[in-house]
Amino acid sequence: MGLFRTEGKVYKAAAEVDLGPDSDETYIRAKVKVELWGMLAVSVAFLVFLGLFRGGLLTDGLVFFPVFRFLAPRVAGILVKIFVWILESRIIGPAVLYILKKDNLIHKLVSYAVFKERPLFTPAHAWEDPKEEEVTFVKPDLAPAERVQEAMNCLPTVSGAREASLASNFSHWTVMDYSRAYRSGETSPLLVAKKFLAAIQQSSDMNLKMSFFIRYNPEDILRQATESTQRYERGNPISVLDGVLIAVKDEIDCTPYPTTGGTKWLHKFRPCIEDAHCVKQLRLCGAILVGKTNMHELGVGTSGINPHYGVSRNPYDPNKVSGGSSGGSAAVVCAGLCPVTLGVDGGGSVRMPAALCGVVGLKPTFGRLSHSGVLPLNWTVGNLGILSGTVEDTLLVYAAISGHPPSDLPTSLQPELNFPQFASTKSISNIRLAKYDKWFNDSKEDVRSCCEKAVNLICGHYGWKIVGVTVPEIEEMRLAHYMTIGSECTTSLAPYLDKLDFGEIGWDARIALCVYSSFSSREYLNAQRLRNRQMYFHKEIFKVADVIVTPTTGVTAYPIQDDSLETGELDYINGAALMRFQVAGNFLGLPVITVPVGYDKEGMPIGLQLIGRPWSEATLLHLAFAIQDLCIKSYRKPKVFFDLLKKK
């Protein structure tokens, strides 16, 4: 392909880039496309040249080619199958992939670009005290239940805003609500578990087809619930999480279930023999692990459409997506089935679905949580994450799972752990919110206006300040992240893919794997040089600001179309808009949280995102709680909602 080589961008040194609000740095909008006519034309040219098409086959094929002549913002159904056939062809696939990468600016911005910086291979951050206000220091050697108790001590009794919301509108039942109901004898973990199982059956009927779970085991759930109920009857529950239902994404080991990663085959090569460390810690707190939530196959998409296990639908509108790849975990919380779930976030996979489903999503600092027992699909960008109905519940589960096993990270090397004192939220002052207007405004009008209104509201109420900045090379970072996560995914799966019949893989996942496997060592290294640049840019921005504020997604949940149910879909416009604000958290290992702040004209949720300094989870939780306290009165009940604490 040397004859057609694209001239690469020549980057000036990172230190020479102006990060101020009036910088002349160019903001590049995502350029994502598939020119299917071009792909087919290239395919036919190769086949004709090689004499592989004869007589009527070629002629008949050409009759139909004009049907596919379009710049495809979305590809599904038969077009996805054709695209797979093209990409997997050993003869024409490489040529088509070359064209795709060139047209989508990968060659110009990354592959053949010229950098002064060295590669930075991991987003690991040395411990540095973020100097957080109004926090409680937590000893590193505490047991999970003891950490949860420390977090409990940081909670307010009940916020006035939540009392008003419960009385007049809607609010999710919290961990504390369940604990109080269990302790008072109003209900029991066993009764709640039975209601949960009935709700799962109802959500799976022909009318709803919500597809929340890949697997759940009624016998195991009732066993755990019986044991928890007995502890409450004896008056010795383990912690406030005792008897609370928690589900985990099917990317996390949790016995007695296989870990499929949303596939039909991965568990055959990698059996689940024990719980992930995070699951072990939840069990030590008495939580009831209720099953494995649905996800986009191998985490390679943003819609949550899984051709093997169904579409995890959005409880606010079951005809719309829940997002990916932790869509099942977000939908389960949204629908009231669990107050908290776990997900994995390699490229916004916790925050995107959390925002689309109107719940809270936290992705901590790279290295904050142990990944022992989590599928190693992407080593340097993947992070365990928490989805919940409220910021308070996020804190409680964050407290439970924050410890590392000694074999993973000795206690002496673990970063300090702080919990926010929510009762003193109003005393937090001098918060500086970095805002890059061109980036912030690159979203659907409903999203932009809602998030702008939320930022103005919190700044006016709490006295926080907006600092104008420029975050350069955002599209370049998106491409570098894509090349990194793709290269790591295919490398991780290579031992299995070599032995696998590709017919077992979903159509859209096969396209992703084809593109992922096309990246060269040079491209991967250049992506890591971009990581080094972005790490420098963000460190400089955090010298003048405490957090970076953006919408969580550029669009709200969009409709599920029938032609995607079997094949999945490649929705380039919506996919790029969903990913627009996600990448920095993963690529740079920064902590990020999303909190619901409103709805679009069709009643679909909108999230506001805060990106923090390394190790500043306590500050992010504190700020998210403050935002929640202002917005909770406007929260709306989803169309599909199961009230497991409702009295009969």
Salt bridges, closest charged atoms under 4 A:
GLU25 OE2 - LYS12 NZ 3.48
GLU88 OE1 - ARG510 NH2 2.71
GLU117 OE1 - ARG533 NH1 3.06
ASP177 OD2 - ARG162 NH2 2.67
ASP177 OD1 - ARG180 NH1 3.52
GLU186 OE1 - LYS647 NZ 3.93
ASP220 OD1 - ARG223 NH2 2.76
GLU227 OE2 - ARG223 NH1 3.27
ASP242 OD1 - ARG231 NH2 2.80
ASP250 OD1 - LYS292 NZ 2.79
GLU251 OE1 - LYS249 NZ 3.08
ASP253 OD2 - ARG270 NH2 2.90
GLU274 OE1 - LYS280 NZ 2.94
ASP275 OD2 - ARG283 NE 2.60
GLU297 OE1 - HIS308 NE2 3.15
ASP345 OD2 - ARG351 NE 2.95
ASP408 OD2 - HIS404 ND1 3.10
ASP437 OD1 - LYS435 NZ 2.64
ASP442 OD1 - ARG29 NH1 2.39
ASP442 OD2 - ARG580 NE 3.30
GLU445 OE2 - ARG448 NH2 2.80
ASP446 OD1 - LYS601 NZ 2.55
GLU452 OE1 - LYS435 NZ 3.44
GLU473 OE2 - ARG533 NH2 2.61
GLU475 OE2 - ARG478 NH2 2.78
GLU476 OE2 - LYS9 NZ 2.87
GLU504 OE1 - LYS268 NZ 3.52
ASP508 OD2 - HIS296 NE2 2.94
GLU523 OE1 - LYS101 NZ 3.16
GLU540 OE2 - LYS543 NZ 2.79
ASP546 OD2 - ARG432 NE 3.38
ASP546 OD1 - ARG613 NH1 3.44
ASP563 OD1 - ARG74 NH2 2.63
GLU566 OE2 - LYS81 NZ 2.97
GLU569 OE1 - ARG74 NE 2.83
ASP600 OD2 - LYS444 NZ 3.25
GLU602 OE1 - LYS320 NZ 2.30
GLU617 OE1 - ARG368 NH2 3.05
